Amino acid sequence: MKTCTQVIAVLASGVLLSATLTAQIQNSVQVHGFGGWAAGRTDNDNQYGLIAGKQTPMANYYFTLNLSAQLERNVSIFVQPSWQTDLSGDQVVLDYAFAQWMIAKQFGLRVGKIKNPIGIYAEILNVGTLRPFYLIPQSTYFSTSQSYSGVGLTGIIGLGSLELSYDLFGGRQSYFPISFEMPVAVDPVTSRPIYLTVPVTPEGRNLVAGRLLLQTPISGFKIGGIIATLDLYYQIADMPIMRIDNKRSVGYTGQAEYVTDRIHLRAEYGEMDDPNLSIIRGFGEAAFKITPHWQVAADYDWAEFKWGAITMVAVPKDPDLSKHHTAGLALNYWISPDLVFKLNRYWVKGNVFCKPESAAQSLALGTLKHTTDVWIFGMQFAF
């Protein structure tokens, strides 16, 4: 990890130096950054958003460097590394690195590790100044991949007073590991099961997907959707990666948003159907700036999981471990459009995304809490 961090730091320094020199010559390189820090507290042993816990963790911070270079009039390179520390530990990730050739406004080619155009927030997960809450909606984006490795087509088509943007893409996606707690023994004294936490890393292969996003004649009002199909593979601990079922997974998402200087209204609904796991999820979000500095917001975020016959073996039989419902309120103070302090309050029901380190063991002991109150205070910036 240390070696990886040093390498990326050296590369980033080199890119920054190159950016300065190149910008002086032809202003073709742009350097941006996004970051934040937060402290979060829960009223029980459950953890939320990887930043909130009973002991109010303070080591929650991240920084993302966004780099782009225009090599020719219609050829560009985009690179984005991220550094992050939270309850899952330290992470250094290359979010994406790809080349784009815009043959025309209506048709462009992307190749490499490409930013993921799924949903409202997937392409801007780290840009906290573009959303009213410190956290992204957990039901929809908790394990979303920010990129896919492959090839994509993109463009914008004018339709009179309308504007239609599209993305057609395919390749491979990697996802964040998921922890399953599998029963491995029985306590001889209490007769309760003893669980072992096993990391499972999903990977989507042979991905084929398409997105349409329509800018309506009403300024700031967009509607769109995406449909995707892929083969899901799983790597359990250090075992070889494998595919459990030959049936392809299919998912779709619909989205709508209306955004002005003062009003933010956003909503998504999506479903994913896989032989081992089906998900229905969505969120609604509203924010209003009372003054140029003060903003209030509310959201509702939910998900329901339906486990397949194979994965059901590794999931304790409790309905709250398959559901997530959250209501949230926010009070934010914007020092400038690029620096904001956020005070967020969540009421969480369910344990899909809000649970202790060993939810199954807590369930067996009868200590698992199914409702959680969460406070988060944080700062986010962009430049």
N, C-alpha and C positions, 0 to 999 in steps of 0.2 A: 504493500500500500504506500509506504514511504517513497519507494523508488518511483512508483507511478505518479505520485503527487509531484515529485521533483521534476520528472520528465515533462509533465503538463505545464508546470510553472515555467520551465525554461522555454517551452514552445510558446506559451502565452506571452512571455516577455519578448521573445523574438518577433511574434506577430505584432505586439504593441509598438515596438521600435520600427518595424517595417511599415506599420500603419501610419506612424508619424511622418516618416520620410516620404512615403508614397503620397500621403495627403498633401504635403507641401508641393509635390510635383503636379499631380493631376486631380487631387481630391476624390479619388476613386475608392478609398477604404473608409469604412465607418466602424467605429468602436462604441458599443453600448454595454451597459451592465445593469443587472437587477439583483436585489438582495433584500434581506430582512432578518429580524431577530424577534423571538417571542418567548413569553413565559406562560405556561398553561397549568391550570389546576382542576382536578376532579374531586368530587366529594366521596369517592370510594377508591378501591384498588384498580378500577378500570383505567386504561389509557386511551386517549383519543387523539387522532390525527398525528400520532407519533411525536407530539410535542406537549401534551397535557397529561399529568399524572397526579397522584395523591400528594406527592412530595414537592409539587410545583417545580419541575425541571427548568433550569435556566439555560442549559447548553443546547439551545435550538437556534441555529442560524444557518444562512446559506448565501452563496454569491454565484451568480451566473454571468459569464462573459459572452457577449454576443458580437460576433465579428462578421463582416461582409466585405467583399472586394469585387469591384467591377473590372474584369479583365479586358473586355471589349464592350462595344456599345450594347450588345445584347447577351453577353456572357458574364455570369457572376458566380462567386463562391460564397458559401455560407457555413460558418463553423460556430458551435456553441458548447463549451465545456462548463460544468457545474461542480461546485464544492458544497457539501452539505453535512451538518452534524445534527442529529436528533436522537430520539430514544432507540433507533435502530443502529446507531453507531455513526462512524465517519464514512462518507462516500465521495468518490471522485468519479464523475460520469461524463462521457462525451454524449451530449444530448443528440446532436446531429452534426454531420459534415457532408455537404453535397454540392454538386455543380448544377447550375441552371442555365439553359440555353433558350432564350425567348425568341423563337423564330418570328413570331408576330405577337401582338397583344392577345390574340385569340388562341395561340398555340405555343406552349413551351414544354421543354423536356427537362426532367430532373433525374439525376443519377447519383447514387451514393447512399449514405445513411440520412434519410430525408425526414424533415419534420412532419408529424402526423396530422393530417387535416380532419381528424375525427372530432366532432362536437364543437362547442363554443370556445372551450378553454384549452384544448389539447396542444395547440401551437404556442400558447402563451402561459403555460403552467407556472412558470417562475416569475411572471410579471405581476407582482402583487398590487401595483398601482392601477391595474386595469380591472380590479374587482373590489367589491365593498367589504368582503370578509377576508381575514388573514388566510384561512384555509380554503382550498377549492372544495366544491361539493363532494363529500366523501363517497357517496353512493356511485357516482358516475366516474370519478377521476382518481380514486384511491390507488388503483393499480394500473392506470392507463399508461401505455407506452408512448413516450414523446416522439418516437421515430419508427420508421421501418427501413430495412435495408433492401434496396431494389431499384425500381424504375417507376417514374410517375410522369403523367401528362397533366398540364395545368393551363388555364387560360381564362379570359374574361370576354364575354360576348355581349354586345349592346343590343337590346331589344326595344327600340323606341325609348320610352321613359324608364324602362327597366334595365337592369344589368345583371347578367347571369355569370357567375364564376363556377368553374368545375374543376374536379381533380379525379383522374383515373389512375390507379396505382396498383402495384403488386410486388410481392417479394416475401420477406420474412420479418416477424416481429418478436422481440423479447419482452418479457413482462417481469414485474417484481416478484420475488419468491413469496409463496403462501405457506404459512405454518399450519400443518395438520397435527392434531394430537391423537395418537393411536394407542389403544389399550394394549399393554404388553404383559401385565401381570395383575394379580389380585392380592390386596393386603390381607395377610392371614389373620390379623386381629380384627379389622373392621369389615372385612369382606368387600371393601370398595375397590374398584379398578384403579390401577396405577397407569398413568399415561406417559408416553414419550413424545416430545415435540419433534416432528420430522419436517424439514423444509422441502417444499415442492416448488420447482421453478417451471412455469409453463412457457411454451414457445409456439408461436403461430407460424406454420410453414405454408407455402403455396397460397399466400394471401392474394386475393383479388377483390378490389373495393372501388367504389365510386361515390363522389359527393357532389351535390348541387347546392348552391347558395344564391338566393335571389335577393337583390337589393331592390326594394319596392320604390315607387315614386315618393313615398313618405320618407323624408330624410331620417336616417338612423334606424329604419325598420327593415330587418332582414329575416327571411325564413329559409329553411333548407333541411337537408337530410342526407343520410349516408346509408349504404348497404354494403356489407362485407361478408365474404365467405373464406374459410381457411381450414387447414388441418391442425388440430391442437396436439402437441406433444408435451410430455412431462418428464422432468428429471427429478427423481426422488432421492434426496440426499446425494451421495456420491455414486449412485447407480447410473448405468448408461441411460441416455434419453430414450423414451419409448412412446409409442402411440397406443392408447388403450382401446380405441374404437376406430373403425374405418369410416364412420359417417362424418361428413364435413360439418363444421360449425357455421352457423349463419347468424348474423346480427344486423340490426338496423337501429338508427337513431333519428328522431325528428327534433328540430330546434327552431326557436324563434327569439328574437331580441329587438328591443327598441331602446336606443341609447342616445341621449342628448347631453348637454353640459350639466343638467341638473337631475335628470331622470334616467335610471337604469332599470329596465325590465328584461329578465331573461328566463327562459324555460327550456327544459329538455326532457324527452321521454325516449327510452330505449329498451330493447329486448335482445337477449342473446340465447340461442338454443344450441345446446351441445349434449351428447348422450350422457355425459358425466356431470353436467351442471348447467341449469337454465337460470337466467337472471332477468328480472324485470326491475327497472330502476328509473329514477327521474328526479328533477328538482325544479323549484320555482323560486325566483329571487327578485326582490324589488328594493331599490335604493333611491333616496331623494336628498339633494343638497339643500339644506335650509338656508345656508349662506354660502359664500365661496369657500369657507373653511369647514363648517360643520355639516356632517352627513349622517343620516339615519338609514338603517336597512333592516330587512327581515328576509328570512328564507325558510323553505321547507324542503327536506331532502330525504328520500326514501329508497329502499331496495328490498327485494325479496328473492331469496335463493331457493332453488329446488334441486336437491342433490340426486344424482343418478344412483343406480344399484351398486356400483363399485365404490364411489366416493362416500356413499352413505355409511359404509362400514367404518370409515375414519372420522365420522362426525357424530358427536354425542347427540342423543335423542332429546333435544330441547328446542322448541320452536323459536325461542329468542336468539339462538345461535345461527338462525337462518334469516333474520329480519333486521332491518335498520330503519328507524324513523327519527328524524331530528328536526326540531324547530329552533331557529336562531334569530338573535337580534344583534345589531351592531350600532355603536356610536363611534364615529371616526372624526379626527381632526386633521385636515389637510393643510400643512404648512405651505405647500406649493403643490402643483399637479404631479410632482415627482417625489414627494416625501409626505408620508401619511402615518399617523399614530392611530391604532385601532384597538377598541375595547369590544370584545365579542362575547356573547353569552349563548350557550347551547343547552337545550333540554333533549337528551338522547334516550331513546327506548330501543332495546335490542342490543345484541352483542356481536354482530358481524364485524363492525369497525370500531367497537368500543368494548374492550375486554381486558382482563389482566394478562400477565405473561403466560399463565397456564389456565385458560378458561375451563377446559375439561376437568382438570383437577379441582378447581374451585367449585365446579358444578357437582362433582362427586362428594365434596365436603359440605355442600349446602351453603357455601359462602358467596356464590356468584350473584352479583347485583345486576338486575335487568334494566334499571333506569339509572341515568348518570347526569348530574349537573356539571357543566363545564364552563370555566372562565378562561379567556385568552386575552392577554395584553401584548401587543406587538407593534413593531415599526417596519415599514417596507419602503424601498426607494427604487428609483430608476434614473438612469442618465444616458 
